């Protein structure tokens, strides 16, 4: 895992995605999920490309069932975009890098 990816859990979710956390892309995943493993390198590439602009995090839904339930995660991978701890956008499934970059760029434009 790259240094740009925060490992989230039920215990640290509120701390890491607090009211001043800015834009954070959260990858809701599980180790047994094939599509999750397909999207992981894409998330890592984006974490490097958007370093300093967007925070990136991963939440293992098996280990953090309370948080996954709270956000209604029923299918994985689910990629959620949060602004200051509140969900503002997202997508379900292994989507192409361009799709995620477009979502990030749209929200970065509204922040600037």
HELIX and SHEET records of a PDB file:
HELIX    1   1 UNK A   13  UNK A   16  1                                   4    
HELIX    2   2 UNK A   34  UNK A   49  1                                  16    
HELIX    3   3 UNK A   65  UNK A   70  1                                   6    
HELIX    4   4 UNK A   97  UNK A  111  1                                  15    
SHEET    1   A 5 UNK A   5  UNK A   8  0                                        
SHEET    2   A 5 UNK A  55  UNK A  60  1                                        
SHEET    3   A 5 UNK A  23  UNK A  29  1                                        
SHEET    4   A 5 UNK A  78  UNK A  83 -1                                        
SHEET    5   A 5 UNK A  86  UNK A  92 -1                                        
END                                                                             
